[in-house]
Amino acid sequence: MKKKEILIEGMSCGHCVMAVKKELSKVENLIVEDVQIGKAIVTFDESKINENTIIAAIDEAGFSVKQII
């Protein structure tokens, strides 16, 4: 299991946090540990899910990924 911090651009309020959390929670095999303004912390098995899937979920919420650490 990999734990990653995702830096997200465009988030500015609690609604943004909830939108990102909602979309990430739809991704199978992804554990959403924390979502705050500007970042999310997730854990996932790289054999079952890749970073592009996570990026797509954040895009779906209306935000863009700045960096995955």
C-alpha positions, 0 to 999 in steps of 0.5 A: 500500500502506498500513502500519497499526499496530493496537492490540489489547486483551486480549493478555497472552502469547505464545499471544495473539501466535500466535493473532492472527498465525495469524488475520491470516495467513489474510487474503488481500492482507494482509502481517503485518509484526509482532505483539507483545503489544498490537499488530500492524503490517500492510501492505495494499492498500486497494483489495483489503482494508478495515480491517473485514476486519482487525478481523474477523480479530482478533475471530476470534482472540478479541481486540478492536481498540482503535485503528488508527493 
